Amino acid sequence: MMSQVEDQSSDCLRNLTCNSSLSDLQRAHTEENPLFKNLDGDKYFSQSNHIIQHQTIHTPQKTFSCNACEQVFSRKASLIRHQRVHTGEKPFRCSFCDKCFSHRSHLTEHRNIHTGEKPFSCPECEQVFSWRTSLIVHQRTHTGERPFRCSECGKRFPYKASLVSHQKLHTKEKLFSCSECEQVFLLKSSLTCHQRTHTGEKPFRCSECGKCFSQRNALIQHHRIHTQEKPFSCSDCKQVFSYKESLIAHQKTHTGEKPFKCSECDRCFSYKSSLTAHMKTHTGEKPYRCLECDKFFSHKHNLTQHQKTHPQEKPFSLSKSEQVVFKDNITN
């Protein structure tokens, strides 16, 4: 039976190369053996159009051309999807919010906003995402991948937006100026964020405790207090952190890196805060004041230790006999 199928498939293949009509192809098979074989002889198809479509994988021929930009495609479906770039057509509508999309896959991922579904999981730290692109971008924190390269200086970036912002340094392009302080910014979004320092606007509100923030990233980081989420993992000891800055600071315990150098005595420190505290030994600055005795200290922890030497006042303290009377009054 298989040899018969192969013979019929070979006949079909010859018919395909001769551009026979579909009816001719169908007559080349019986109802018992409706199989079509590819050129390599290792795949079978139940319909002739399937093998035609499959053969385009092996052949460089691209027969479908865009009449707007002359880009060519091997499949008609790919051409149709591409043409929406020119027409602006968005046939896929979200049933939740009526937002429209040009591709079905974009709609599918968008729906995750409404359903809360996060089907894309990071294999390194198990963090989950609603969108595949968010997972791909996140994984660069583990791999260190920087796929976006500046053509001017060769510097690489993990995100396209970072590259675009960086390239403006070469062109000296600074388009967005603050009307309050005349500070200029490369991106309009940066200007918008900066202006909140003047207006005091805090549009990002925590749904758990109601605290408001001027920056979205600040809200995201704050929210981890409630969720206990720790998405940043040390590759050396697997310790996890809520904030990227905490991970970077921790990693210096493994590398021994001390990038912060004192300009007075050349002593080096792993953390900027340690250098700031150390500098007070040179300047004599004592910014921490005890409210009880007006004594000043260079470091906050010294003030904390000092405050323990002052007796803690306990208002409304009762003697033992008074406590008994108070207890009896409550019970009665």
C-alpha positions as CSV (number, residue, x, y, z in Angstrom):
1,M,0.0,0.0,0.0
2,M,2.8,2.5,0.9
3,S,4.6,1.9,-2.4
4,Q,1.3,2.6,-4.2
5,V,1.0,5.8,-2.2
6,E,4.5,6.8,-3.0
7,D,3.9,6.2,-6.7
8,Q,0.8,8.3,-6.6
9,S,2.6,11.0,-4.6
10,S,5.4,11.1,-7.2
11,D,2.8,11.5,-9.9
12,C,1.3,14.4,-7.9
13,L,4.7,16.0,-7.5
14,R,5.2,15.9,-11.2
15,N,1.8,17.5,-11.7
16,L,2.6,20.2,-9.2
17,T,5.8,21.1,-11.0
18,C,3.8,21.4,-14.2
19,N,1.3,23.8,-12.5
20,S,-1.6,21.5,-13.0
21,S,-5.0,22.6,-11.9
22,L,-6.4,21.5,-8.5
23,S,-8.9,19.3,-10.3
24,D,-6.1,17.5,-12.2
25,L,-4.3,16.9,-8.9
26,Q,-7.3,15.5,-7.2
27,R,-7.9,13.1,-10.1
28,A,-4.3,11.8,-9.6
29,H,-5.4,10.2,-6.3
30,T,-8.1,7.8,-5.2
31,E,-10.2,8.4,-2.2
32,E,-8.3,5.7,-0.4
33,N,-4.9,7.3,-0.9
34,P,-5.3,11.1,-0.8
35,L,-1.6,11.7,0.1
36,F,0.8,14.3,-1.4
37,K,4.6,13.9,-0.9
38,N,7.2,16.6,-0.8
39,L,10.4,16.7,-2.8
40,D,12.5,15.1,-0.1
41,G,10.0,12.3,0.3
42,D,9.9,12.6,4.1
43,K,6.6,14.5,4.5
44,Y,3.0,13.7,3.4
45,F,0.1,16.1,3.1
46,S,-3.6,15.5,2.8
47,Q,-4.3,18.4,0.5
48,S,-2.4,19.7,-2.5
49,N,-2.4,23.4,-1.3
50,H,-0.6,22.3,1.9
51,I,2.4,20.8,0.0
52,I,2.5,23.9,-2.2
53,Q,2.7,26.1,0.8
54,H,5.3,23.8,2.4
55,Q,7.5,23.8,-0.6
56,T,8.0,27.5,-0.3
57,I,10.1,26.8,2.9
58,H,12.7,25.0,0.8
59,T,12.7,27.3,-2.2
60,P,13.8,30.9,-2.1
61,Q,10.9,31.9,-4.5
62,K,8.7,34.7,-3.1
63,T,5.7,35.3,-5.3
64,F,3.6,37.8,-3.3
65,S,4.6,41.4,-3.7
66,C,3.4,44.5,-1.8
67,N,2.3,47.1,-4.3
68,A,3.1,49.9,-1.8
69,C,6.7,49.1,-0.9
70,E,7.6,46.2,-3.3
71,Q,8.5,43.9,-0.3
72,V,7.9,40.3,-1.3
73,F,6.6,37.4,0.7
74,S,6.4,33.6,0.2
75,R,2.8,33.4,1.6
76,K,-0.2,35.4,0.7
77,A,-1.3,35.5,4.4
78,S,2.1,37.2,5.2
79,L,1.4,39.8,2.5
80,I,-2.1,40.5,3.9
81,R,-0.7,41.0,7.4
82,H,2.1,43.3,6.1
83,Q,-0.3,45.4,4.0
84,R,-2.0,46.5,7.2
85,V,1.1,48.6,7.9
86,H,0.2,50.7,5.0
87,T,-3.6,50.7,5.3
88,G,-3.8,51.1,9.1
89,E,-6.4,48.4,9.2
90,K,-7.0,46.9,12.6
91,P,-9.6,44.1,12.2
92,F,-9.2,42.5,15.6
93,R,-11.3,44.2,18.3
94,C,-11.0,43.6,22.1
95,S,-14.4,42.6,23.5
96,F,-13.5,44.2,26.9
97,C,-12.4,47.7,25.8
98,D,-13.0,47.9,22.1
99,K,-9.3,48.6,21.3
100,C,-8.4,47.3,17.9
101,F,-5.3,45.5,16.7
102,S,-3.8,44.7,13.3
103,H,-2.7,41.2,14.3
104,R,-4.6,38.5,16.2
105,S,-1.6,37.6,18.3
106,H,-1.5,41.2,19.6
107,L,-5.1,41.0,20.6
108,T,-4.6,37.7,22.4
109,E,-1.8,39.2,24.5
110,H,-3.7,42.4,25.1
111,R,-6.6,40.5,26.6
112,N,-4.2,39.4,29.4
113,I,-4.5,42.9,30.8
114,H,-8.2,42.4,31.4
115,T,-8.0,38.7,32.5
116,G,-4.9,39.1,34.7
117,E,-3.4,36.1,32.9
118,K,0.4,35.9,32.8
119,P,1.2,32.9,30.6
120,F,4.9,33.8,30.0
121,S,7.3,32.6,32.7
122,C,11.0,33.3,33.1
123,P,12.9,29.9,33.4
124,E,15.6,31.6,35.5
125,C,13.6,33.3,38.3
126,E,10.0,32.2,37.6
127,Q,8.7,35.8,37.2
128,V,5.6,35.8,35.0
129,F,4.5,38.2,32.3
130,S,1.4,39.0,30.3
131,W,3.3,39.6,27.1
132,R,6.0,37.6,25.4
133,T,7.9,40.8,24.5
134,S,8.1,41.7,28.2
135,L,9.6,38.2,29.0
136,I,12.2,38.7,26.2
137,V,13.2,42.1,27.6
138,H,13.3,40.8,31.2
139,Q,15.5,37.8,30.3
140,R,18.3,40.3,29.3
141,T,18.7,41.0,33.0
142,H,19.9,37.4,33.3
143,T,21.8,37.0,30.0
144,G,23.3,40.5,29.9
145,E,22.4,40.6,26.2
146,R,22.6,44.1,24.6
147,P,21.4,43.7,21.1
148,F,21.1,47.4,20.2
149,R,24.4,48.9,19.1
150,C,25.2,52.6,18.5
151,S,26.6,53.1,15.0
152,E,28.6,56.1,16.2
153,C,30.6,54.8,19.2
154,G,29.8,51.1,19.3
155,K,28.2,51.2,22.7
156,R,25.5,48.6,23.2
157,F,22.1,48.7,25.0
158,P,19.6,46.1,26.2
159,Y,16.6,48.3,25.1
160,K,15.9,50.1,21.8
161,A,14.6,53.1,23.7
162,S,17.9,53.4,25.5
163,L,19.8,53.4,22.2
164,V,17.5,56.1,20.7
165,S,18.0,58.3,23.7
166,H,21.8,57.7,23.6
167,Q,22.1,58.5,19.9
168,K,20.8,62.0,20.6
169,L,24.0,62.7,22.5
170,H,25.9,62.4,19.3
171,T,23.5,64.7,17.3
172,K,23.4,67.2,20.3
173,E,19.6,66.9,19.9
174,K,17.8,68.2,23.0
175,L,14.3,69.1,22.0
176,F,12.3,69.3,25.2
177,S,12.8,72.3,27.6
178,C,11.3,72.8,31.0
179,S,9.4,76.2,31.1
180,E,10.1,76.5,34.9
181,C,13.9,75.9,35.1
182,E,15.0,75.7,31.4
183,Q,16.4,72.2,31.9
184,V,16.4,70.3,28.7
185,F,15.6,66.6,28.0
186,L,16.1,64.2,25.1
187,L,12.7,62.6,25.5
188,K,9.3,64.2,26.0
189,S,8.5,61.6,28.6
190,S,11.5,62.6,30.6
191,L,10.3,66.2,30.5
192,T,6.8,65.1,31.7
193,C,8.3,63.3,34.6
194,H,10.6,66.2,35.5
195,Q,7.8,68.7,35.5
196,R,6.2,66.8,38.4
197,T,9.0,68.1,40.6
198,H,7.6,71.6,40.1
199,T,3.9,70.8,40.2
200,G,4.1,68.2,43.0
201,E,1.8,65.9,41.0
202,K,1.7,62.3,42.0
203,P,-0.6,60.5,39.6
204,F,0.4,56.9,40.4
205,R,-1.5,55.6,43.4
206,C,-1.0,52.3,45.3
207,S,-4.2,50.2,45.2
208,E,-3.1,48.6,48.5
209,C,-2.4,51.5,50.8
210,G,-3.3,54.6,48.8
211,K,0.2,56.1,48.8
212,C,0.9,58.2,45.7
213,F,4.0,58.6,43.6
214,S,5.2,60.9,40.9
215,Q,6.9,58.1,38.9
216,R,5.4,54.8,37.7
217,N,8.7,53.0,38.5
218,A,8.5,54.2,42.1
219,L,5.0,52.8,42.4
220,I,6.1,49.4,40.9
221,Q,9.0,49.2,43.4
222,H,6.8,50.2,46.3
223,H,4.2,47.6,45.4
224,R,6.7,44.9,46.1
225,I,6.4,45.8,49.8
226,H,2.9,44.4,49.7
227,T,3.5,41.5,47.3
228,Q,6.9,40.5,48.8
229,E,8.0,40.0,45.2
230,K,11.8,39.7,44.7
231,P,12.5,39.4,41.0
232,F,16.2,40.1,41.1
233,S,18.4,37.1,41.8
234,C,22.2,37.0,42.4
235,S,23.8,34.6,40.0
236,D,26.5,33.7,42.5
237,C,24.5,32.8,45.6
238,K,20.9,32.9,44.4
239,Q,19.9,35.5,47.0
240,V,16.9,37.4,45.8
241,F,16.1,41.1,46.1
242,S,13.1,43.4,45.5
243,Y,15.2,46.1,43.8
244,K,17.8,46.0,41.1
245,E,19.9,48.6,43.0
246,S,20.0,46.2,46.0
247,L,21.2,43.4,43.8
248,I,24.0,45.5,42.2
249,A,25.1,46.6,45.7
250,H,25.1,43.0,46.9
251,Q,27.1,41.7,44.0
252,K,30.0,43.8,45.1
253,T,30.4,41.5,48.1
254,H,31.3,38.8,45.6
255,T,33.5,40.9,43.3
256,G,35.2,43.0,46.0
257,E,34.6,46.0,43.8
258,K,35.1,49.4,45.6
259,P,34.4,52.1,43.0
260,F,33.8,55.0,45.4
261,K,37.1,56.6,46.4
262,C,37.7,59.3,49.0
263,S,39.3,62.4,47.5
264,E,41.0,63.2,50.9
265,C,42.7,59.9,51.9
266,D,42.2,57.6,48.9
267,R,40.2,55.1,50.9
268,C,37.7,53.2,48.7
269,F,34.2,51.9,49.4
270,S,31.8,49.5,47.9
271,Y,28.8,51.9,48.4
272,K,28.3,55.6,47.8
273,S,26.5,55.9,51.1
274,S,29.6,54.5,52.9
275,L,31.7,57.1,51.2
276,T,29.3,59.9,52.1
277,A,29.4,58.8,55.8
278,H,33.2,58.6,55.7
279,M,33.6,62.1,54.3
280,K,32.2,63.5,57.5
281,T,35.3,62.4,59.3
282,H,37.2,64.9,57.1
283,T,34.7,67.7,57.1
284,G,33.7,67.4,60.8
285,E,30.1,67.6,59.8
286,K,27.6,66.4,62.4
287,P,24.1,66.6,61.0
288,Y,22.4,64.3,63.5
289,R,21.1,66.2,66.6
290,C,19.7,64.7,69.8
291,L,16.5,66.4,70.8
292,E,17.0,65.7,74.4
293,C,20.5,67.2,75.0
294,D,21.3,69.0,71.7
295,K,24.4,66.8,71.2
296,F,25.4,66.3,67.5
297,F,26.7,63.2,65.8
298,S,28.3,62.4,62.4
299,H,26.4,59.2,61.9
300,K,22.8,58.3,62.4
301,H,23.6,55.0,64.2
302,N,25.7,56.9,66.7
303,L,22.7,59.1,67.5
304,T,20.5,56.1,67.9
305,Q,22.9,54.5,70.3
306,H,23.2,57.8,72.3
307,Q,19.5,58.2,72.6
308,K,19.3,55.0,74.6
309,T,21.3,56.7,77.4
310,H,18.3,59.0,78.0
311,P,15.6,57.5,80.3
312,Q,12.4,56.8,78.3
313,E,9.5,58.6,79.8
314,K,6.5,56.4,80.3
315,P,3.3,58.6,80.6
316,F,0.3,57.3,82.5
317,S,2.5,54.8,84.5
318,L,0.6,53.3,87.5
319,S,1.9,51.8,90.7
320,K,1.1,48.2,91.4
321,S,-1.8,49.1,93.8
322,E,-3.2,51.5,91.1
323,Q,-3.0,48.8,88.5
324,V,-5.1,46.4,90.6
325,V,-7.8,49.1,91.1
326,F,-7.7,49.9,87.4
327,K,-8.0,46.2,86.5
328,D,-11.0,45.8,88.9
329,N,-12.8,48.8,87.4
330,I,-12.4,47.3,83.9
331,T,-13.7,43.8,84.9
332,N,-16.6,45.3,86.8
